[in-house]
Amino acid sequence: MSDDARERTAVRTGRQPGGRPGRRTPARGPARTADTPEPRPLAQLAASLRTPAAAAQPLFAQAPKAWQRALPYLVVGLFVVSLLPTTIAVLAGDYGMDGGWSGALGVAQTVPLLLAVTRPVPAWALVTVADTVGAILLTQADKVAGHPWPWTPMVIVGNLVLMACLGLRESVRTLVGVWLVTGALGTVLGFFQPADTMNTAALLFVLGGVVLALTGALRGLGDARQRIAEQESISEAERSRRTLLEERARIARELHDVVAHHMSVITVQADSAPYRLPGMPEPVQQEFAAIAAGARESLGEMRRLLTVLRAPDGGGAGDDGAGGVRAPQPGIGRLQQLVEGTVRAGQPVVLSLAAGAAEAAPPAVDLSAYRIVQEALANVVRHAPGAPTRVSVTVDDDEVLILVVNGPAARDAVVEPEGPGTGHGLVGMRERVRLTGGTLDTGPLPDGGFRVAARLPLGYGGAAAGRHGTNGTKGMNDTNEERS
């Protein structure tokens, strides 16, 4: 498996590859395992403040807890309960306004605040109209002299609550419009200011601008983080797709040698048939000649296809280079050499190889088995150095079973630092398994080790290849699909 596959497995299991206890990485999605520490309530509230809400959603709609989602309603409700009687009492007692008008204005200026959680712009419009009407009526009040005007202290507090909700929900253009309209209303009302009153238009204009700027910046931060997360998701999908295409091209290059060998044999047999079987009728000789010509033409087309796959600027450019690999493709018969090389590198590996496995496997299965073991051992060396490893290759009547199991890394081992990896290992294993119509199962073990198990059917061919779309994924658990 690749670095990326091991690293993502470690995140989900709370353990680094090879059984090394490691620092837990926060998940990118909403899913969280049972042993992952839950964020603190204050951190959750801060995240909710930075999370933009959709047009039809209330504030904190994305909060994980029910009480956090209800918190905006509770806060606004407390402001309404506090401001409503205070507004009525102040207007009637301090400003000397009629009791009926005081009650009506108190309701009109405070109750619409309840809309601010879900519909802040309509709430602001209703409150602004009520505040303007109240300022006009206060010019005729008996005791307005010596008091704040046109915005009473309760009006200022209510508007600040509204502007905080607006800043967390609306766009910058809307916030600027609200701020300018508030200032313009205060300026226009200033021309009708009663004598001996304290003008509070500038106070609301400044305080409202500060609140809108702070909450708007907080929302902007949430928008930026959301865009970054979306871009990372797109980049991850593109990287996975590119990795898959590169691995498929690599497999195609390797299978070229297998197919080319069979085509060459067909060509030689067809060309030599008239000499090996004298007395062959003329129509039969012509048929063999046509078979040989078709085989040679197919070989030429395959060479041109291979040139495209190996082109440096093509989708299949890989470690083979433009010139390709000249050595024969490896197989099960070379697993002993692979294991011996790994042991010389300091990794304790034990190989259990069934007799006749190399001869029983078709070429594609033979090559796929070798590559799966090679990638599994490479990741053991990289992520669990010194871990005892067992490689088992058995053959029965209809399939090859490959099992690579390693224990936890040695205590004094120097482990390669975690990195993003290339993702080729697990992708390559899965593609090779699907190619042969087999199954793949990988995952961590309870003792801290790791397990790779693959079943490759010996009856590889058109039927197996046609089944690989279902069988190849049937044996993969959900964890493998998430890590791919």
Secondary structure, DSSP 8 states (H G I E B T S, - for coil): --HHHHHHHHHHHTSBGGGB-------SSS---TTS----HHHHHHHHHHS---TTS-TTTT-SSHHHHHHHHHHHHHHHHHHHHHHHHHHHHTS---HHHHHHHHHHHHGGGGGGGT-HHHHHHHHHHHHHHHHHHHTT-TT-TTSEESS-HHHHHHHHHHHHHHHHHS-HHHHHHHHHHHHHHHHHHHTT--TT-EE-HHHHHHHHHHHHHHHHHHHHHHHHHHHHHHHHHHHHHHHHHHHHHHHHHHHHHHHHHHHHHHHHHHHHHHHHHHHHSTT--HHHHHHHHHHHHHHHHHHHHHHHHHHHHT-TTSTT--TT-TT---S----GGGHHHHHHHHHHTT--EEEEE-TTHHHHS-HHHHHHHHHHHHHHHHHHHHHSTT--EEEEEEE-SSEEEEEEEE----TT-----------HHHHHHHHHHHHHT-EEEEEE-TTS-EEEEEEEESS-SHHHHHHHHHHHHHT--HHHHHH-
